[in-house]
Amino acid sequence: MEKTLTGWSEIIEAQAERLGERILYGLLDKNGEIIDSLTFSGLRDSVRSTSAKLQDITKRGDRILLAFDHSLEFIVTFFACMQAGCIAVPQPFPMREEEFVRIEKVADDCSPVCVLTSRTHREALTNSLRQRSSLQKIDVVALDDIADAPVGEGAPRLSDSPTAFLQYTSGSTSNPSGVLISQENLVHNSRVIQSKFNLHADSVGVNWLPFYHDMGLIGTVLQPLYTGFPSYFINPIDFIFRPSRWVEAISRYRGTCCGAPDFGYALTAAKMSEENVAQLDLSSWSVAYTGAEPVKPETLQEFMNKFGVAGFKFSSYYPCYGLAESTLMVTGGDCAREPTILEFDIATLTEGRAVLSYAGAPGQEIVSCGVPFPDSEVKVVDPQTRVECSAGSVGEIWVKGPSVARGYWGSSRASRFDAEVSDGNGSGYLRTRDAGFVWNSELFVLGRLDDAVSLNGKVIYPADLEAKVSNLSPTIRSGGVAAFVTNPHTSPRLKIVCELRSLRHSERSELKSLIKSRLRADYGIRDCDVIFVGSGKIPRTPNGKLRRVECARIHQETL
């Protein structure tokens, strides 16, 4: 933006004044047609009206749980919460048992005054929540059922509350925690994303990411508003049922800034036929960002192999690293060059050191996640001693900068957001609990420390094992492998769960032997249990991350 603004009320007003009736958001149906839209001025007017309604039923600082389907009503309500001085708590609209359980945990943590949803879903959601004792007293409200309140001539002002909204973590390794995201966090992260991605008024977003997820909310909703370009939305469910809808819409609307976690690229490449690819034109796609989970080199290559003929360029890939506790993005590369992919020696990686592999030795390709923002810091620190690691040494990633949140809602874990390097080399860092190392000033991420597998004195990250196994057979579903250890403190046992597309029973023994022999050769793993399950049987969070802890619980005694 030309003028530095510090709050989203000001940004909405300024962009409506500047861009008026230009389209900002477009919601697409299953055929890629626009079924609902908002202009910049339309967003301003809708947010004002909704904010006035909210001020009649809430007070400043109230937490409001948002449970909408993938609609523009969610976006309007989210901004209206900020203008009314309330704290929005975005959640997936609950349809499955695990989503209701998640809402119970979130509600128990932040005590929302009500659940906001659409008029269409209010009755059904009310009945569902009434069946759960912990949620019976929470009102379910549809703003359409509230009489319009008078809206003043000026724009509603933001609350003095430092918290803009609560971004709950995925809960892939523990219960979800509500990250306190401030207005300043959002503006700073939006500014640096705009700069890193080289975004401008002629950019176009086409995405399917859920609005309740940080990448979907900040990357595809807030960023287009901040910079001033149109953003088109595909329902995530429509994407899952037919992933080709994403690239078809990018081709149709000339998308330039479009992204997804690794599994989104893998699924799209696997499900689209060569014949349909030939009908696409992806030459406009200049920033294909990928993050939220480990970026797999094989996924980048498979997607490129499939869509290169449609004009997609390898240089468009933009691997990045981030987490909810730092609003969204922490590091990223250079839009002007291809991503860095290096092969490191597996044996030394398991010992905590990064060394480039040499001919004949088992290696692991890892994608660089770039460098931190100019006004932010990233260190790799030994998680036990808190001494900063030398370049190439594996440790915990620590982050410091204006995008880092204040902490968790109602939590005593403030020390995680104010860590100090023990050798006096800095304080005030966020401990990410992610493992990685720095090589040539670039960050390489290995995975979650809490997921690390310790076997025979070696530390192995499940994502590496999962990637290795996934590539062994086309019958293993892309992204459908989970690696974990059961009984880690008594009799540790590595287990590999694989989702199979199809495989004759007589061939399963051969595939098990292949998996075991490859892990023995590359990682020195003498034995493990290999378990085959059907597609979709590995537990995941609402945004698609593997729930390895839950998977380990399910398969604790499986042989």
C-alpha positions in Angstrom: 0.0 0.0 0.0 1.2 3.5 -0.7 0.3 4.8 2.8 1.4 2.9 5.9 -1.7 1.8 7.7 -1.7 0.0 11.1 -5.1 -1.7 11.3 -7.5 -3.6 9.0 -10.4 -1.2 9.5 -8.2 1.5 8.0 -7.0 -0.8 5.2 -10.6 -1.7 4.3 -11.6 1.9 4.1 -8.5 3.0 2.2 -8.8 0.2 -0.4 -12.6 0.8 -0.9 -11.9 4.5 -1.5 -9.0 3.7 -3.9 -10.4 0.7 -5.8 -14.2 1.1 -5.3 -16.1 -1.3 -7.6 -13.2 -3.5 -8.7 -13.8 -7.1 -7.8 -11.9 -8.3 -4.7 -13.3 -11.7 -3.9 -15.0 -14.2 -6.3 -16.5 -17.5 -5.1 -16.5 -20.3 -7.7 -18.9 -23.2 -8.1 -17.9 -26.7 -9.2 -17.8 -25.6 -12.9 -15.6 -22.6 -12.2 -18.4 -20.0 -12.5 -18.6 -17.1 -10.2 -21.6 -17.6 -7.9 -20.9 -14.8 -5.4 -18.5 -11.8 -5.3 -17.5 -8.8 -3.3 -16.0 -5.6 -4.6 -13.6 -3.4 -2.4 -16.5 -1.0 -1.6 -18.9 -3.9 -1.2 -16.7 -5.4 1.5 -16.5 -2.1 3.3 -20.3 -1.7 3.3 -21.0 -5.3 4.4 -18.4 -5.2 7.2 -19.8 -1.9 8.5 -23.3 -3.4 8.6 -22.3 -6.7 10.2 -20.0 -4.9 12.7 -23.0 -2.8 13.8 -25.0 -6.0 14.4 -22.2 -7.5 16.4 -21.9 -4.5 18.7 -25.5 -5.0 19.7 -25.0 -8.6 21.0 -21.4 -8.5 22.2 -18.9 -6.4 24.1 -15.3 -5.6 23.3 -12.9 -8.5 23.9 -15.5 -11.2 23.5 -14.4 -14.3 21.7 -16.7 -15.4 18.9 -16.3 -18.8 17.3 -16.8 -18.7 13.5 -18.2 -21.9 12.0 -19.1 -21.2 8.4 -18.8 -23.2 5.2 -16.5 -21.9 2.5 -18.4 -18.6 1.9 -17.9 -14.9 1.6 -20.1 -14.6 4.7 -17.2 -15.9 6.7 -14.8 -13.2 5.3 -17.3 -10.4 6.1 -17.9 -11.7 9.6 -14.2 -12.1 10.3 -13.4 -8.5 9.5 -16.6 -7.3 11.3 -15.4 -9.0 14.5 -12.3 -6.9 14.4 -14.2 -3.7 13.7 -16.6 -4.5 16.6 -13.7 -5.1 18.9 -14.4 -8.8 19.3 -11.9 -11.6 18.9 -12.7 -14.0 16.0 -11.9 -17.7 16.4 -12.1 -19.3 13.0 -12.9 -23.0 12.9 -13.9 -25.5 10.2 -17.7 -26.0 9.9 -18.1 -29.3 11.9 -19.3 -32.3 9.9 -17.1 -35.1 11.2 -16.7 -36.4 14.8 -13.1 -35.1 15.0 -14.2 -31.6 14.0 -16.8 -31.5 16.8 -14.1 -32.7 19.3 -11.8 -29.9 18.0 -14.6 -27.3 18.6 -15.1 -28.7 22.1 -11.4 -28.3 22.9 -11.3 -24.8 21.4 -14.4 -23.7 23.2 -13.1 -25.0 26.5 -9.9 -23.1 26.0 -11.2 -19.6 25.0 -14.8 -19.6 26.3 -16.6 -18.0 23.3 -19.8 -16.0 24.0 -21.4 -17.5 20.9 -20.9 -19.4 17.7 -21.6 -17.5 14.5 -22.8 -19.4 11.4 -25.0 -18.9 8.4 -28.8 -19.0 8.6 -28.8 -22.1 6.4 -26.7 -24.1 9.0 -27.9 -22.5 12.3 -30.6 -25.0 13.2 -28.6 -28.1 12.4 -25.5 -26.8 14.1 -27.5 -25.9 17.2 -29.0 -29.4 17.4 -25.5 -31.0 17.0 -23.9 -28.8 19.7 -26.8 -29.4 22.1 -25.9 -33.1 22.1 -22.6 -32.3 23.7 -22.7 -31.3 27.4 -19.7 -29.0 27.1 -21.3 -27.0 24.3 -24.9 -26.9 25.4 -24.8 -23.4 26.9 -23.1 -21.7 23.9 -25.6 -19.8 21.7 -25.5 -20.4 17.9 -26.3 -17.2 16.1 -27.0 -16.4 12.4 -26.4 -12.7 11.8 -29.1 -12.7 9.1 -31.6 -13.3 11.9 -30.6 -10.1 13.8 -32.3 -6.9 12.8 -30.2 -4.4 11.0 -28.6 -1.9 13.3 -28.0 1.7 12.3 -24.5 2.3 11.0 -22.8 5.6 11.6 -21.4 7.8 8.9 -17.8 7.1 9.7 -16.1 3.7 9.6 -16.2 1.7 12.9 -13.0 1.9 14.7 -10.9 -1.0 15.8 -10.8 -2.1 19.4 -7.9 -1.1 21.6 -7.5 -4.8 22.3 -4.1 -6.0 21.0 -5.6 -9.3 19.8 -7.1 -9.3 16.3 -8.1 -13.0 16.3 -7.1 -16.4 17.7 -5.4 -18.7 15.2 -5.7 -22.2 16.6 -2.9 -24.5 15.7 -3.6 -27.7 13.8 -3.2 -30.0 16.8 -1.2 -32.5 14.8 1.1 -33.3 17.8 -1.0 -32.0 20.8 -4.3 -30.2 21.6 -4.8 -27.1 19.5 -3.5 -23.8 21.0 -5.0 -20.4 20.3 -2.2 -18.1 19.0 -2.8 -14.4 19.9 -2.4 -12.6 16.5 -2.3 -8.8 16.7 -3.2 -6.2 14.2 0.5 -5.4 13.9 1.4 -9.0 13.3 -1.1 -9.2 10.4 0.0 -5.9 8.8 3.7 -6.8 9.1 3.3 -10.3 7.6 1.1 -9.0 4.8 3.7 -6.4 4.0 6.6 -8.8 3.8 4.6 -11.4 1.8 3.7 -8.6 -0.7 7.4 -7.8 -1.0 8.7 -11.4 -1.2 6.1 -12.5 -3.7 6.4 -9.3 -5.7 2.6 -8.8 -5.6 0.9 -5.8 -7.2 -2.5 -4.6 -8.6 -2.3 -6.9 -11.6 -1.7 -10.0 -9.5 -4.6 -12.6 -9.4 -5.1 -15.2 -6.7 -6.9 -18.6 -7.4 -6.9 -20.9 -4.4 -8.8 -23.6 -2.6 -7.3 -23.3 0.9 -9.7 -23.3 3.8 -10.4 -19.8 5.3 -10.0 -21.1 8.9 -6.3 -22.1 8.1 -3.6 -19.5 8.4 -2.4 -20.0 4.9 -5.9 -19.7 3.5 -6.9 -16.7 5.7 -3.8 -14.6 5.5 -2.5 -15.7 2.2 -5.7 -15.8 0.1 -8.0 -13.4 2.0 -6.0 -10.7 3.7 -3.2 -10.4 1.2 -5.4 -9.6 -1.8 -7.1 -6.9 0.3 -3.8 -5.5 1.5 -2.2 -5.3 -1.9 -5.4 -4.6 -4.0 -5.9 -7.5 -6.4 -8.7 -10.0 -7.1 -8.8 -13.4 -5.4 -11.0 -16.3 -6.6 -12.0 -19.2 -4.2 -12.7 -22.9 -4.9 -14.4 -24.8 -2.2 -11.8 -27.2 -0.6 -14.3 -30.1 -0.8 -14.7 -29.5 -4.5 -10.9 -29.5 -4.9 -10.5 -32.8 -3.0 -13.2 -34.5 -5.1 -11.7 -33.2 -8.4 -8.3 -31.5 -7.9 -8.1 -30.5 -11.6 -10.6 -27.7 -10.7 -7.7 -25.7 -9.2 -5.5 -25.6 -12.3 -8.5 -25.2 -14.6 -9.5 -22.1 -12.7 -5.9 -20.8 -12.7 -5.9 -21.2 -16.5 -9.4 -19.6 -16.9 -8.8 -16.6 -14.6 -5.1 -16.1 -15.4 -4.0 -16.7 -11.8 -0.5 -15.4 -10.9 -0.2 -16.1 -7.1 -1.6 -19.5 -6.2 -0.3 -22.1 -3.7 -1.0 -25.0 -1.5 0.7 -27.5 0.9 2.8 -30.2 -0.7 -0.1 -32.7 -0.8 -2.2 -30.3 -2.9 0.4 -30.3 -5.7 0.8 -34.1 -5.4 -2.9 -34.7 -5.6 -3.4 -32.4 -8.6 -0.6 -34.0 -10.5 -1.8 -37.5 -9.7 -5.5 -37.0 -10.6 -5.3 -35.1 -13.9 -5.1 -36.8 -17.3 -2.6 -35.8 -20.0 -5.5 -35.1 -22.3 -7.0 -32.5 -19.9 -3.6 -30.9 -19.2 -3.3 -30.1 -22.9 -6.3 -27.8 -22.6 -4.7 -25.6 -20.0 -2.6 -22.4 -20.1 -0.6 -22.0 -16.9 1.9 -19.5 -18.3 0.5 -16.7 -16.1 1.3 -18.6 -12.9 4.4 -16.7 -11.6 4.3 -17.6 -7.8 3.5 -21.2 -6.9 4.0 -21.0 -3.1 4.2 -24.2 -1.1 4.5 -24.6 2.6 2.6 -25.7 5.8 4.3 -29.1 5.6 7.7 -30.4 4.3 8.2 -29.6 0.7 9.1 -32.8 -1.2 11.5 -32.5 -4.2 9.7 -35.4 -5.9 6.4 -33.5 -5.7 7.9 -30.5 -7.3 9.3 -32.6 -10.2 6.1 -34.6 -10.6 4.0 -31.5 -10.9 6.4 -29.9 -13.3 6.5 -33.1 -15.4 2.7 -33.0 -15.6 2.1 -29.3 -16.2 5.2 -28.1 -17.9 3.5 -28.7 -21.3 0.8 -26.2 -20.2 3.3 -23.4 -19.6 4.0 -24.0 -15.9 7.6 -23.0 -15.1 9.9 -24.6 -12.5 11.1 -21.1 -11.5 7.5 -20.3 -10.4 7.9 -22.6 -7.3 8.2 -20.6 -4.1 9.0 -22.9 -1.1 8.6 -21.2 2.2 8.5 -21.9 5.9 6.1 -20.5 8.5 3.9 -21.3 11.4 0.8 -19.9 13.2 3.0 -18.6 16.1 4.7 -16.2 13.6 1.4 -15.3 11.9 2.1 -17.2 8.7 5.4 -16.8 6.8 8.9 -16.8 8.3 11.3 -17.5 5.4 11.1 -17.5 1.7 13.2 -17.6 -1.4 13.8 -15.3 -4.4 11.0 -15.1 -7.0 13.6 -14.5 -9.7 15.3 -17.9 -9.4 14.5 -21.6 -9.1 14.3 -23.1 -5.6 17.4 -24.6 -4.2 17.3 -28.4 -3.9 20.4 -30.1 -2.4 21.2 -33.8 -1.6 22.6 -34.5 1.8 24.2 -37.6 3.2 21.6 -39.6 5.2 24.1 -41.1 7.7 25.4 -37.8 8.9 22.0 -36.2 8.9 20.8 -38.8 11.4 23.8 -37.8 13.6 22.8 -34.2 13.5 25.1 -32.8 10.8 24.4 -31.8 7.2 27.0 -32.9 4.7 26.4 -33.0 0.9 26.1 -36.6 -0.3 28.8 -38.2 -2.4 28.5 -40.7 -5.3 27.2 -44.1 -4.2 26.2 -43.0 -0.6 22.5 -42.9 0.3 21.3 -39.3 0.1 18.2 -37.3 0.9 17.2 -34.4 -1.3 15.9 -31.4 0.8 14.3 -28.2 -0.5 15.5 -24.9 0.8 12.9 -22.7 2.4 14.9 -19.5 1.7 16.0 -16.8 4.1 14.2 -14.7 6.8 12.7 -11.2 6.3 15.2 -8.3 6.5 13.7 -7.2 9.9 13.5 -10.7 11.3 15.9 -13.3 12.7 16.2 -17.0 12.4 18.6 -19.1 14.5 19.2 -22.8 14.7 19.7 -23.7 18.4 20.5 -26.8 20.3 17.2 -27.5 22.1 18.8 -28.9 25.2 21.8 -26.5 25.8 20.2 -23.5 24.0 23.6 -22.8 22.4 23.4 -21.5 18.8 24.4 -24.2 16.3 27.1 -23.7 13.7 26.1 -23.7 10.0 25.2 -27.2 8.9 24.4 -28.5 12.4 20.8 -29.7 13.1 18.9 -28.0 15.9 15.7 -26.3 16.8 14.5 -23.3 14.6 14.1 -20.1 16.7 12.4 -17.0 15.2 12.3 -13.3 16.2 10.6 -10.4 14.5 7.4 -8.2 14.3 5.3 -11.1 13.0 5.9 -13.3 16.1 2.7 -13.4 18.2 2.6 -12.5 21.9 1.7 -16.0 23.0 -1.2 -18.4 23.5 -4.6 -17.6 24.8 -4.8 -18.3 28.6 -1.5 -20.1 28.5 1.4 -20.1 31.0 3.8 -21.1 28.1 5.0 -17.6 27.6 8.6 -18.8 27.8 8.2 -20.4 24.4 7.8 -16.9 23.0 10.7 -15.3 24.9 13.5 -17.8 24.7 17.1 -16.7 25.3 20.2 -18.2 23.7 22.4 -19.4 26.5 25.7 -18.0 25.2 24.2 -14.5 25.5 23.7 -14.3 21.7 20.2 -12.8 21.9 16.8 -13.2 23.6 13.1 -12.8 22.8 13.0 -15.7 20.4 10.1 -18.0 19.5 10.9 -21.7 19.9 9.2 -23.3 16.9 9.7 -26.9 17.9 10.7 -27.5 14.3 14.1 -29.0 13.4 16.4 -27.8 10.6 19.7 -26.4 9.7 21.3 -23.5 7.8 23.3 -24.1 4.7 24.8 -21.2 2.7 22.5 -18.8 4.7 19.4 -20.7 3.6 17.0 -22.6 6.0 16.4 -26.3 5.4 13.5 -27.7 7.5 13.5 -31.4 8.5 10.3 -31.7 10.5 8.8 -31.5 14.0 11.1 -32.2 16.9 8.1 -33.9 18.7 7.8 -36.3 15.7 11.5 -37.2 15.5 12.2 -40.9 15.6 15.1 -42.1 17.8 16.5 -45.5 16.9 19.9 -47.1 17.6 21.3 -43.7 18.6 20.2 -42.0 15.4 17.6 -39.3 15.0 15.3 -39.6 12.0 12.5 -37.4 10.9 9.3 -39.1 9.8 8.8 -36.9 6.7 12.1 -38.3 5.3 11.0 -41.9 5.8 7.5 -41.2 4.5 8.9 -39.6 1.3 11.3 -42.5 0.8 8.5 -45.1 1.1 6.0 -43.1 -1.0 8.4 -43.3 -4.0 8.8 -47.1 -3.9 5.6 -48.0 -5.5 2.8 -46.3 -7.5 0.3 -48.3 -5.5 1.1 -46.3 -2.4 -1.1 -43.2 -2.3 0.8 -39.9 -2.7 1.1 -38.4 0.8 -0.4 -41.6 2.2 2.4 -42.8 4.5 2.8 -42.2 8.2 6.0 -43.1 10.2 6.1 -43.2 14.0 7.5 -45.1 16.9 5.4 -47.0 19.5 6.6 -47.5 23.1 9.5 -45.1 22.6 10.6 -45.2 26.3 10.4 -49.0 26.8 10.6 -51.1 23.6 10.7 -48.6 20.7 9.3 -50.0 17.5 9.2 -48.2 14.1 5.9 -48.6 12.3 5.2 -47.5 8.7 1.5 -47.2 7.8 0.8 -47.0 4.0 -2.5 -46.1 2.3 -2.8 -48.3 -0.8 -4.7 -47.4 -4.0 -4.9 -51.1 -4.9 -2.7 -54.2 -4.5 -3.4 -57.9 -4.8 -3.0 -59.7 -1.5 -0.3 -61.9 -3.0 1.8 -58.8 -3.8 1.7 -57.2 -0.4 4.5 -59.4 1.1 6.8 -58.4 -1.8 6.1 -54.7 -1.2 6.7 -55.0 2.6 10.0 -56.6 1.9 10.9 -53.8 -0.5 10.1 -51.1 2.1 12.1 -52.8 4.8 15.1 -53.4 2.6 15.2 -49.8 1.4 15.0 -48.4 5.0 17.7 -50.9 6.1 20.0 -49.8 3.2 19.5 -46.0 3.5 18.9 -45.5 7.3 20.4 -48.6 8.9 16.9 -49.6 10.3 17.2 -53.3 10.9 13.5 -54.0 11.2 10.1 -52.3 11.4 6.4 -53.1 11.0 4.7 -52.2 7.7 0.9 -51.8 7.9 -1.3 -51.4 4.8 -4.6 -49.6 5.1 -7.2 -48.2 2.7 -7.2 -44.7 1.2 -8.1 -42.0 3.8 -7.5 -44.3 6.8 -4.6 -42.3 8.2 -5.8 -39.7 10.7 -5.3 -36.1 9.6 -6.0 -32.6 11.0 -8.8 -30.5 9.3 -6.1 -28.9 7.1 -4.6 -32.2 6.0 -1.6 -32.7 8.3 -0.8 -36.2 9.4 -1.7 -36.9 13.1 1.1 -39.2 13.8 0.4 -39.4 17.6 -3.2 -40.5 16.9 -1.9 -42.9 14.3 0.5 -44.4 16.8 -2.4 -44.8 19.3 -4.5 -46.6 16.7 -1.7 -49.0 15.6 -0.1 -49.4 19.0 -0.5 -53.2 19.0 -0.7 -53.8 15.2 1.9 -56.1 13.8 
